[in-house]
Amino acid sequence: MCLPQETAIIIPAMMTAKQGLLGSLTPATFLRRHWQKCPLFVRNAIPDCGAWLQPETLFELAARDDVESRLVIHTRNRWTLQHGPFSRAQLRRLPDRGWTLLVQGVEQHQHEAADLLQRFSFIPHARLDDLMVSYAPPGGGVGPHFDSYDVFLLQGAGTRRWRISAQKNLDVIERAPLRILKHFHHTQEWVAERGDLLYLPPRYAHDGVARDACMTLSVGFRAPRKQELAAQFLEYLQDELQLPGLYEDSDLTLQKHPAELSSATLDKISHILKDIRWSARDIHQFSGRYLTEPKAQTVFRPLRRPATLPAFVRQVATRGIRLALPTRMLFRGSDVFINGENHPLNAENRAALIQLANRRVARPFTPAVATARLLYAWYCAGYLEI
């Protein structure tokens, strides 16, 4: 762990071939020392970070109704928040400074963004949320705040000043459209340039302000609330649970007050509800479906003219397959989960499907009959591509 707790470890740029995403740290060392413990700042972690993404491309994504986007404007100590889609005319009318455009789920629309997320595969895919990209002119930012999840902040074009704090006081300004911290006292700061990386654990206060027109790429990780997990699991049980029989009371006796809930009635209901059970398999079935469930705005586009099944099998054998950008895929034991569905994992092609889940790409292979039919259904639904 970091000592003292509020001090982030800084890894400078290294003129060596050994320089990597985490600087001189191995993924195992990062997980042991930093993950959910303390910040890390790495110079030149990805030298050409975001070179594939231009502001115009981000503006085009923000204009789509199947993309989640937000616009944060800060003028005269007042914060405003608008939700997209935004037309180019709207964005052209914005002032020269003091605003930020945030676009979620860029990895669902840009192959380079999906490739970038693969560089963070030392964190399980089940924990990954998405890649958010922000564009800001000078002075743009979303104010001092904290996130409830882990985040890697990668600097693309331009420069941004980051200030961070391990403060315990996380009170926010009342009635503000964003969770802006009421009191922010930073303990460290840097000016991030293209390729620099800042990792922050959950609930770590931070504030990023653009020094010039800049883009920041945020790799965020899922941290569902316990209440949400419980509610979703109970919904899963509602569909899976089978309790045969009806409520019976052949031993019913006369009550003094007909409107009173008797102890006998409550005992019978309690006995029925005690029959609600779930197994380890229920937990893993639910988890796989829940963690691959597409987000509300995700759209899959089924093919209008798919190849025939035999032609598809030949292409898999010669060219391989890859997951479509919006697809989420996990596996456990004999099950594979894709976009909220679960299917048996065919033992004959287990290695190829695990490779597809891990790397989002599977090298050419000849699928068994059952696997071919399953892959073909995914292909026709728009879940994967040749």
C-alpha positions, 0 to 999 in steps of 0.5 A: 500500500501507499505510504503515506496514504494520500501520496500517489506513486509517480512513475516518470517516462523511461527511455527504455523498451521496458516502459509499459502501460504501468511504467516499470510495474507488472500487473501483479505488482499494480494489483497488490500495491495500487488497485483500490488502495492508492493512486498511480501516475505514469508518464508516457504510458501510451505515447500515441494515446487517442491519436486515432480519435479526432474531436469531429469524430467525438462530435458525430458520436454525440449527435447519435441517439444510440450514444450516451453523451452529456455537456457540462458548462461552468460559467460564473460559479454556476454549473449546468448539465445537458444530455445529448444527442447534440447537433453540430450547430449546438456545439458550434454555439458554445463559448471558447472556454469553460465547457466539457463534452462527455461521450460514453461507450466509445468502445462500442463504435470505434475498433481502436477504442475496443483495442485500447480496453484490451490493454487493461485485461489484467483487470477481469472483463466482468469488472469493465464498464466502458471507455468515456472520452471527454473533449474540453476547450481551455478551462473545461472540466466537471469540477472537483468530484469523486467516483464510486468506481476505479478509473484510469484517466489517459491523456489524449491530445492537449494538456490537462491539470489534475489535482487529487486529494485523499480527503475524507470529507466528500460532502457535495454542493446541494442542488447542483446538477453534478456531484461537485465537492463542497470542500476540495483541498488537493494534496498533489497535482500534475499537468498531464500530456498525451500518453500520461496515465492517472489511476484513481481508486474509488472515492478519491477526490480529483479535479481535472481542468483543460489547459488547452483544447484537450481530450481525456480517455477514461477507462471505468470499471463497474461497481454495482451497489449491493442493493442493485445486485440483490434486486436483480438477483431476486428478479432472476429468481422470479423467472427461475423459481418453481414452487408447486402447490397452493396455499392450504389451510384445512385446519382453519379454525374460527377467528374472533376478528376476521380482519386479523392476520392470524399467527397460523396464517403467518406461519403457513406463509413463512413455511412456504417462503422458506422453500425459496432456495438457490444454488451456486449454479444459480449465482453463476448463471445470474452473474454471467447474464447480469454482467453481460447485459447490454446497456439500455442504449446499446443497439445490435444491427442484425445482418440484412443479407447474412451468408448461408450457414455453410458459407459462414462455416467456411469463413470461420475456418479461413478468416476467424471471427471477432465480437461485434463492438457492443458485445460483452462475453464471459464464460465459466465452466461449461457455460458461455454468456453473451449479451445477457444470454447463456449457452452451453460451452461445447467441449470440442471448441472450448479453446476457440470460444475462450479465446474469443471471450478473452481477446474478442478475436478467435483465430480461424478454426473449424467449428463443430456442428452445434458450435457452428449453429450457435455462432451462426445465430450470433452472427445473424443477430449482429453479435459477432463478425467475420 
